[in-house]
Amino acid sequence: MATIELKQEQKSMTLINVLSVAIPVVVAILLGIRQKVEIGAWTKVLPHVIGAINTLTSVLLLYGVYLIKQKQIERHRKVMTGAFALGALFLVCYVLYHLTNPSTSFGGEGFIRYIYYFILISHISLSLVVLPLVLRAYFFAWTKQFERHKKLTRYAFPIWLYVSVTGVIAYLMIKPYYL
């Protein structure tokens, strides 16, 4: 029985590893496509939807930590599943927007430009780091490996929160330059 569980976990970890590499690679390829697809003007609102998703994700992450500290495990599970689902929705909206619209340039000048690019670069870099951490943490929780889940979330949570909050900050900073 333990061998079966170990093999299943190995398969799951392999899938997590593949997704952790494939998702950023596919997103990078899609961002590199210069020819944009026309599916309607509604895609122009997607940056605002993405900003809202990042805001709500940040709130859910903080609420999830509060709930687990209050030992409200079932509510914590539901809230964190919501944050995880928002991550998937973010990815869909992000890809749709960049497939259909040219990238928006930041128009700020002077020192604020350095701040914006620091936030943006750290946000993007850490989003690559947090993806496999969140996938593993979710897997450990789902398979009731709570000690492993707890140990991993010590690292995953602050990075995920940072990525969510800096996503909101970057959005607010670039919002005036959307067409």
Backbone torsions as a table, in degrees:
resi	resn	phi	psi	omega
1	MET	NA	-44.6	-179.8
2	ALA	-63.9	-33.6	178.2
3	THR	-65.4	-40.2	178.6
4	ILE	-64.0	-44.6	179.6
5	GLU	-64.4	-40.2	178.9
6	LEU	-64.4	-42.6	178.6
7	LYS	-65.5	-39.5	177.8
8	GLN	-64.9	-41.2	178.2
9	GLU	-65.0	-40.2	177.9
10	GLN	-61.5	-41.8	176.9
11	LYS	-63.1	-43.0	179.5
12	SER	-63.9	-42.8	179.3
13	MET	-65.7	-36.9	176.1
14	THR	-62.8	-44.4	178.1
15	LEU	-62.0	-43.1	178.0
16	ILE	-61.3	-42.7	178.4
17	ASN	-63.4	-43.3	179.5
18	VAL	-62.9	-46.8	179.2
19	LEU	-63.0	-37.8	-178.8
20	SER	-65.1	-25.4	176.7
21	VAL	-95.2	-44.4	-173.5
22	ALA	-65.6	-42.0	-177.4
23	ILE	-60.5	-52.3	178.0
24	PRO	-63.2	-35.5	179.2
25	VAL	-65.6	-45.9	179.4
26	VAL	-63.4	-42.8	178.2
27	VAL	-61.6	-43.7	179.2
28	ALA	-61.9	-41.5	178.3
29	ILE	-63.9	-46.2	-179.6
30	LEU	-62.6	-37.3	178.7
31	LEU	-67.7	-27.3	-179.2
32	GLY	-79.3	-11.6	179.6
33	ILE	-72.0	119.2	-177.0
34	ARG	-80.5	-34.0	179.8
35	GLN	-77.7	117.1	-177.4
36	LYS	-91.0	148.4	-179.8
37	VAL	-92.5	136.1	179.1
38	GLU	-98.8	111.7	177.1
39	ILE	-125.9	7.9	175.5
40	GLY	129.1	155.9	-178.5
41	ALA	-68.5	-17.4	-179.8
42	TRP	-58.7	-23.5	-178.7
43	THR	-68.5	-16.3	178.4
44	LYS	-67.3	-20.8	179.6
45	VAL	-87.2	-7.6	-175.8
46	LEU	-59.1	-36.7	176.5
47	PRO	-59.0	-34.7	179.4
48	HIS	-71.3	-37.2	175.6
49	VAL	-64.7	-43.1	179.2
50	ILE	-62.3	-42.0	176.4
51	GLY	-60.3	-41.7	178.3
52	ALA	-66.4	-40.4	178.4
53	ILE	-61.4	-46.3	179.1
54	ASN	-62.7	-39.1	178.2
55	THR	-63.4	-49.2	-179.2
56	LEU	-64.4	-38.4	177.1
57	THR	-60.7	-44.2	178.4
58	SER	-59.3	-44.4	179.6
59	VAL	-63.2	-44.7	-179.1
60	LEU	-65.0	-38.2	177.8
61	LEU	-61.4	-46.2	179.0
62	LEU	-64.9	-41.7	179.0
63	TYR	-65.9	-38.2	178.1
64	GLY	-61.1	-41.7	177.2
65	VAL	-65.5	-43.1	177.4
66	TYR	-57.2	-46.9	-177.6
67	LEU	-62.5	-42.5	-178.2
68	ILE	-69.0	-33.2	176.5
69	LYS	-68.7	-25.7	176.3
70	GLN	-88.2	4.1	179.7
71	LYS	64.1	25.9	176.6
72	GLN	-93.5	73.9	-169.4
73	ILE	-63.7	-44.9	-177.4
74	GLU	-65.5	-42.5	177.0
75	ARG	-66.0	-39.8	176.2
76	HIS	-57.0	-46.9	-179.8
77	ARG	-58.3	-44.9	-179.0
78	LYS	-66.1	-43.0	-179.2
79	VAL	-65.2	-42.7	-179.3
80	MET	-70.8	-32.3	173.7
81	THR	-64.8	-37.2	175.1
82	GLY	-62.9	-43.4	177.9
83	ALA	-63.1	-40.9	178.3
84	PHE	-63.3	-44.0	178.5
85	ALA	-63.9	-38.5	176.5
86	LEU	-63.2	-34.7	175.8
87	GLY	-60.5	-42.2	177.8
88	ALA	-66.7	-41.9	178.0
89	LEU	-64.0	-40.6	175.4
90	PHE	-55.0	-48.7	-177.3
91	LEU	-60.2	-43.7	178.5
92	VAL	-61.9	-47.4	-179.5
93	CYS	-64.5	-40.9	-179.1
94	TYR	-62.7	-47.5	179.3
95	VAL	-64.7	-44.5	178.9
96	LEU	-59.3	-44.7	-179.0
97	TYR	-62.5	-47.5	-175.7
98	HIS	-75.5	-18.3	172.7
99	LEU	-77.0	-24.3	-171.8
100	THR	-112.1	-10.1	-175.5
101	ASN	-138.3	145.9	174.8
102	PRO	-69.0	154.8	177.5
103	SER	-62.8	145.8	178.1
104	THR	-94.3	131.0	178.3
105	SER	-88.6	143.8	175.8
106	PHE	-75.5	128.7	-175.3
107	GLY	-99.2	-0.7	-179.6
108	GLY	-67.9	154.8	-178.4
109	GLU	-126.0	159.4	177.2
110	GLY	78.6	-149.5	-174.0
111	PHE	-61.0	-33.9	-178.7
112	ILE	-60.6	-30.6	177.9
113	ARG	-62.7	-42.2	178.6
114	TYR	-65.8	-39.1	178.3
115	ILE	-63.4	-47.0	180.0
116	TYR	-57.8	-49.3	-176.7
117	TYR	-69.3	-31.8	173.7
118	PHE	-62.6	-47.5	179.5
119	ILE	-61.8	-46.4	-177.9
120	LEU	-63.8	-47.0	-177.4
121	ILE	-67.3	-41.9	178.3
122	SER	-66.6	-37.1	177.5
123	HIS	-60.9	-49.9	-178.4
124	ILE	-65.9	-46.2	-178.3
125	SER	-60.3	-47.1	-178.6
126	LEU	-73.0	-23.1	175.0
127	SER	-65.4	-30.9	176.8
128	LEU	-70.9	-35.9	180.0
129	VAL	-72.8	-40.2	-172.5
130	VAL	-75.7	-25.9	-177.1
131	LEU	-55.2	-55.7	179.6
132	PRO	-65.5	-30.0	178.2
133	LEU	-65.7	-45.7	-179.3
134	VAL	-67.1	-42.0	178.6
135	LEU	-60.9	-43.0	178.5
136	ARG	-67.3	-44.4	-180.0
137	ALA	-60.5	-42.3	179.1
138	TYR	-65.0	-41.9	178.2
139	PHE	-61.1	-45.6	-179.3
140	PHE	-62.8	-39.9	178.0
141	ALA	-66.6	-44.4	-178.0
142	TRP	-60.8	-37.8	-178.9
143	THR	-92.7	12.7	175.9
144	LYS	60.8	32.2	173.7
145	GLN	-96.1	70.1	-168.1
146	PHE	-67.4	-32.4	177.5
147	GLU	-66.2	-43.4	177.7
148	ARG	-65.5	-39.9	178.2
149	HIS	-60.1	-49.2	-177.9
150	LYS	-62.4	-43.6	-179.5
151	LYS	-62.2	-42.5	-178.5
152	LEU	-72.6	-37.8	-176.5
153	THR	-68.8	-16.0	173.3
154	ARG	-59.1	-31.2	178.9
155	TYR	-97.1	-41.6	-175.4
156	ALA	-65.9	-42.8	-175.9
157	PHE	-59.1	-54.4	-177.3
158	PRO	-64.1	-32.6	178.8
159	ILE	-70.1	-45.1	179.4
160	TRP	-62.3	-42.3	177.6
161	LEU	-62.4	-44.7	178.4
162	TYR	-59.1	-45.4	180.0
163	VAL	-62.4	-42.5	179.6
164	SER	-65.5	-47.3	-177.9
165	VAL	-67.3	-43.3	178.6
166	THR	-67.8	-26.5	173.2
167	GLY	-62.7	-41.7	177.5
168	VAL	-65.9	-45.5	-179.0
169	ILE	-62.5	-46.4	179.2
170	ALA	-60.9	-41.9	177.8
171	TYR	-60.1	-47.2	-178.9
172	LEU	-63.4	-35.0	-179.1
173	MET	-72.3	-33.9	-176.2
174	ILE	-95.9	-12.1	-177.2
175	LYS	-49.5	-42.0	-179.3
176	PRO	-63.3	-15.2	-174.3
177	TYR	-101.7	-0.3	174.3
178	TYR	-70.4	142.5	-180.0
179	LEU	-77.0	NA	NA
